[in-house]
């Protein structure tokens, strides 16, 4: 489908139409809007039970270049007892999921070295380790057959 074919005047939902079509309606502007509506509804009804700070960061897809700087610069203003991220799947029944602890990145450099020249596989294919195969085996060993992290001690401080 060509981009030009997807045009609407503005985000809107009509009776009998259960979907909202708009750029960013599901990732992440829809979730941000839901947060704002929830805060507004609480303020106008029961009141907020605590102070609320909304940090709406729109650079998720491009690496969040300035997020770390912002958090360091505004650390005292952002001090909190709870951080909530609304970005997750909806199961086939249409119900949203509440996932805890699904965020975080780990950047590592893995270097595997081998022979300093091509080796004939007939003579060396078995006894000489292949660096690419070693990296594949290393990565595969990080999770068990059920998809759980297999690093000893990695989850000992996690709350299940």
C-alpha positions as CSV (number, residue, x, y, z in Angstrom):
1,X,0.0,0.0,0.0
2,X,1.4,3.3,-1.0
3,X,1.9,5.9,1.7
4,X,-0.2,8.4,-0.2
5,X,-3.2,6.0,0.1
6,X,-3.2,6.3,3.9
7,X,-4.6,9.7,4.6
8,X,-7.0,10.9,7.2
9,X,-8.0,14.4,8.2
10,X,-7.1,13.8,11.8
11,X,-7.1,11.0,14.4
12,X,-10.7,10.0,15.0
13,X,-12.9,7.1,15.9
14,X,-16.4,6.7,14.7
15,X,-19.3,4.6,16.1
16,X,-18.8,0.9,15.3
17,X,-15.2,1.5,14.3
18,X,-13.0,0.1,17.1
19,X,-9.7,1.4,15.8
20,X,-8.0,4.7,15.9
21,X,-5.9,5.4,12.8
22,X,-3.2,8.0,13.2
23,X,0.5,8.3,12.9
24,X,2.0,7.1,16.2
25,X,-1.4,6.1,17.7
26,X,0.0,2.9,19.0
27,X,3.7,3.6,19.3
28,X,3.9,5.7,21.6
29,X,1.6,8.6,21.2
30,X,-1.4,6.5,22.0
31,X,0.1,5.4,25.3
32,X,1.1,9.0,26.2
33,X,-2.4,10.2,25.5
34,X,-3.8,7.4,27.7
35,X,-1.5,8.6,30.6
36,X,-2.5,12.2,30.2
37,X,-6.2,11.2,30.1
38,X,-5.8,9.1,33.3
39,X,-4.0,11.9,35.2
40,X,-6.7,14.3,34.1
41,X,-9.5,12.0,35.1
42,X,-8.0,11.4,38.5
43,X,-7.4,15.2,39.1
44,X,-11.0,15.9,38.1
45,X,-12.6,13.2,40.3
46,X,-10.8,11.7,43.3
47,X,-7.6,13.7,43.0
48,X,-4.2,12.3,42.5
49,X,-3.0,10.2,45.5
50,X,0.6,11.3,45.0
51,X,2.7,13.7,43.0
52,X,2.9,12.7,39.3
53,X,5.7,13.6,36.9
54,X,5.3,12.6,33.2
55,X,8.5,12.2,31.3
56,X,7.4,11.9,27.7
57,X,10.4,11.1,25.5
58,X,9.9,10.9,21.8
59,X,13.3,9.7,20.6
60,X,12.8,6.0,21.4
61,X,13.1,4.8,17.8
62,X,16.3,6.9,17.2
63,X,18.3,5.9,20.2
64,X,17.1,8.4,22.8
65,X,20.2,10.5,22.4
66,X,19.4,13.1,25.0
67,X,17.5,11.0,27.6
68,X,20.5,10.2,29.7
69,X,21.6,13.8,29.7
70,X,18.1,14.9,30.7
71,X,17.8,12.4,33.6
72,X,21.3,13.4,34.9
73,X,20.5,17.1,34.6
74,X,17.1,16.9,36.2
75,X,17.8,14.0,38.6
76,X,16.2,15.7,41.7
77,X,13.1,16.6,39.8
78,X,12.7,13.1,38.5
79,X,13.4,11.4,41.8
80,X,10.6,8.8,42.2
81,X,9.4,5.7,43.9
82,X,7.9,4.3,40.7
83,X,8.6,4.4,37.0
84,X,5.9,3.2,34.6
85,X,6.4,2.5,30.9
86,X,3.4,1.9,28.7
87,X,4.7,0.2,25.7
88,X,3.8,-3.4,25.2
89,X,1.8,-6.0,23.4
90,X,-1.9,-6.7,23.2
91,X,-2.8,-10.3,23.1
92,X,-5.2,-11.9,20.6
93,X,-8.2,-11.3,22.9
94,X,-7.6,-7.6,22.7
95,X,-6.5,-7.2,26.3
96,X,-3.4,-5.2,27.0
97,X,-0.6,-6.8,29.1
98,X,1.0,-5.4,32.2
99,X,4.7,-6.4,31.9
100,X,7.2,-5.5,34.6
101,X,10.9,-5.3,34.1
102,X,10.8,-5.6,30.3
103,X,13.2,-2.7,29.7
104,X,16.9,-2.3,29.5
105,X,19.7,-2.7,27.0
106,X,23.0,-4.4,27.2
107,X,25.7,-3.4,24.8
108,X,28.7,-5.7,24.6
109,X,31.5,-6.2,22.2
110,X,32.4,-9.8,21.5
111,X,35.6,-10.6,19.7
112,X,36.4,-14.1,18.5
113,X,39.7,-14.7,16.8
114,X,40.9,-17.7,14.8
115,X,43.4,-18.6,12.2
116,X,45.2,-15.7,10.5
117,X,44.4,-17.1,7.1
118,X,41.8,-19.4,5.4
119,X,42.2,-23.0,6.3
120,X,41.1,-25.9,4.1
121,X,38.0,-27.4,5.7
122,X,39.0,-30.9,4.8
123,X,42.2,-30.7,6.9
124,X,41.2,-28.2,9.5
125,X,37.3,-28.2,9.6
126,X,37.1,-30.4,12.6
127,X,40.0,-29.6,14.9
128,X,40.3,-25.9,14.4
129,X,37.5,-23.9,16.1
130,X,35.5,-21.5,13.9
131,X,35.1,-18.1,15.5
132,X,31.7,-17.5,14.0
133,X,30.4,-20.8,15.3
134,X,31.9,-20.0,18.8
135,X,29.9,-16.7,18.9
136,X,26.7,-18.5,17.8
137,X,27.1,-21.1,20.5
138,X,27.9,-18.4,23.1
139,X,24.7,-16.4,22.2
140,X,22.6,-19.6,22.2
141,X,23.8,-20.5,25.6
142,X,22.4,-17.3,27.2
143,X,18.9,-18.7,27.3
144,X,17.6,-22.2,28.2
145,X,15.2,-24.3,26.1
146,X,12.3,-22.4,27.7
147,X,13.6,-19.0,26.8
148,X,14.7,-18.1,30.3
149,X,18.1,-16.4,30.9
150,X,20.6,-19.1,31.7
151,X,23.4,-17.0,33.2
152,X,24.0,-18.3,36.8
153,X,23.1,-15.6,39.3
154,X,21.6,-13.2,36.7
155,X,18.1,-13.3,38.1
156,X,18.8,-13.7,41.8
157,X,17.9,-10.1,42.6
158,X,14.8,-10.1,40.4
159,X,11.3,-10.2,41.9
160,X,9.2,-12.9,40.3
